[in-house]
Amino acid sequence: MADVFSKEQRSAVMRQVKSSRNKSTELKLIDFLKTNNIKGWRRNYKLFGKPDFTFPTLRTVVFVDGCFWHGHNCRNTKPQVNKEYWNKKIERNKQRDKEVTLTLKQKDWTVIRLWECELKNEKLLTKRLKEKLPTTAPIRKWGFCASNEK
């Protein structure tokens, strides 16, 4: 489908778009964490890569990656206009994600990357977080330990 704007008009419109910093997905995860009584996380924690959520005492960070912006194949929302630009942009995002993950792991942080679409499935989200969050005393206190201990 052809764009309703000229190339110059589209460029002007896109310059005016301001990021909401993935707020809707972050709010969904906040709701999940509160509902499941998972405590100890912080937002806007000053750390390389700007994680969405940080568990400082567990040295664990969580990134909620938007499916479009980070190149997940869960849905068919590939841009039809300016494909080369978007493909490069998404590839740069994926490369930056790898660099951030590697850097944080080298500094002994556990990195959890969740896809936006995973927030829609609470069972899958619970499973992913149980697999990745360190099984330490605070997590047992939350009732969220992957082991059978009580």
C-alpha positions in Angstrom: 0.0 0.0 0.0 1.3 3.4 -1.0 2.0 5.9 1.8 -0.5 8.8 2.0 2.3 11.3 2.7 5.1 12.4 0.4 8.6 11.3 1.5 9.3 14.8 2.9 5.9 14.9 4.8 6.5 11.4 6.2 9.9 12.4 7.4 8.5 15.5 9.1 5.8 13.4 10.8 8.3 10.8 12.0 10.6 13.5 13.5 7.7 14.6 15.7 7.0 11.2 17.1 8.4 10.9 20.6 9.1 7.6 22.3 7.0 6.7 25.3 10.0 4.5 26.3 7.9 1.3 26.0 5.7 2.3 28.9 2.7 0.1 28.1 4.8 -3.0 28.2 6.6 -1.9 31.3 3.3 -1.2 33.0 2.1 -4.7 32.2 5.3 -6.2 33.8 4.9 -3.9 36.8 1.3 -5.2 37.2 2.6 -8.8 36.9 5.4 -8.3 39.5 3.0 -6.7 42.0 0.3 -9.3 41.4 2.8 -12.1 42.1 4.3 -10.2 45.1 7.7 -10.1 43.5 9.7 -7.4 45.3 13.2 -5.9 45.2 13.0 -4.4 41.7 13.8 -0.8 40.7 13.1 1.2 37.6 15.3 3.9 36.1 18.3 2.3 37.9 21.5 3.9 36.6 23.2 1.0 34.8 24.8 0.4 31.4 22.1 -0.3 28.7 19.3 1.3 30.8 17.5 -1.8 31.9 13.7 -1.6 32.3 13.8 -3.3 35.7 16.7 -3.9 38.0 16.9 -6.2 41.0 20.0 -4.7 42.6 20.5 -7.1 45.4 20.2 -10.1 43.0 22.4 -8.4 40.4 19.7 -9.1 37.8 18.2 -6.9 35.1 15.1 -7.3 33.0 14.7 -5.8 29.5 11.2 -5.8 27.9 12.0 -5.7 24.2 9.3 -4.5 21.8 8.7 -7.1 19.2 8.8 -4.7 16.2 11.8 -2.6 17.4 14.0 -5.6 18.4 13.1 -7.9 15.5 11.0 -10.6 17.0 9.3 -12.9 14.5 6.1 -13.3 16.4 3.9 -11.3 14.1 3.8 -10.1 10.6 4.4 -6.4 11.1 7.2 -5.7 8.7 7.3 -2.2 7.3 6.3 -1.9 3.7 7.8 1.5 3.1 11.5 2.3 3.4 12.3 -1.4 4.1 16.1 -0.9 3.8 16.0 1.8 6.5 13.9 -0.2 8.9 15.9 -3.4 8.4 19.1 -1.5 9.2 17.5 0.1 12.2 16.2 -3.2 13.6 19.6 -4.9 13.0 21.4 -2.1 14.8 19.0 -2.5 17.8 19.6 -6.3 17.8 23.4 -5.7 17.7 23.1 -3.2 20.6 21.0 -5.6 22.6 23.8 -8.3 22.2 26.5 -5.8 23.2 24.5 -4.6 26.3 23.8 -8.2 27.3 27.4 -9.2 26.9 28.7 -6.2 28.8 26.4 -6.7 31.8 27.1 -10.5 31.9 30.9 -9.7 32.0 30.1 -7.5 35.0 28.4 -10.5 36.7 24.8 -9.4 36.1 22.1 -11.8 35.2 20.3 -10.5 32.1 16.7 -11.4 31.4 15.2 -10.3 28.0 11.5 -10.6 27.6 9.6 -10.1 24.4 6.6 -7.8 24.4 4.4 -10.6 23.2 5.4 -12.8 26.2 3.6 -10.4 28.5 0.3 -11.6 27.1 0.8 -15.1 28.4 1.1 -15.1 32.2 2.0 -18.8 32.3 4.9 -18.3 29.9 6.0 -15.2 31.7 6.0 -17.0 35.1 8.0 -19.9 33.6 10.6 -17.5 32.0 11.1 -15.6 35.2 11.3 -18.7 37.3 14.0 -20.1 35.0 16.0 -16.9 35.0 15.7 -15.2 38.4 18.4 -16.5 40.8 17.0 -18.9 43.3 18.1 -17.0 46.4 16.4 -16.5 49.8 14.5 -13.3 48.8 12.8 -15.2 45.9 11.7 -18.0 48.2 10.2 -15.4 50.5 8.2 -14.2 47.5 6.9 -17.8 46.9 8.6 -17.7 43.5 11.4 -20.2 43.9 12.0 -22.7 41.1 13.0 -25.4 43.7 10.5 -27.5 45.8 11.7 -25.9 49.0 9.1 -24.1 51.1 
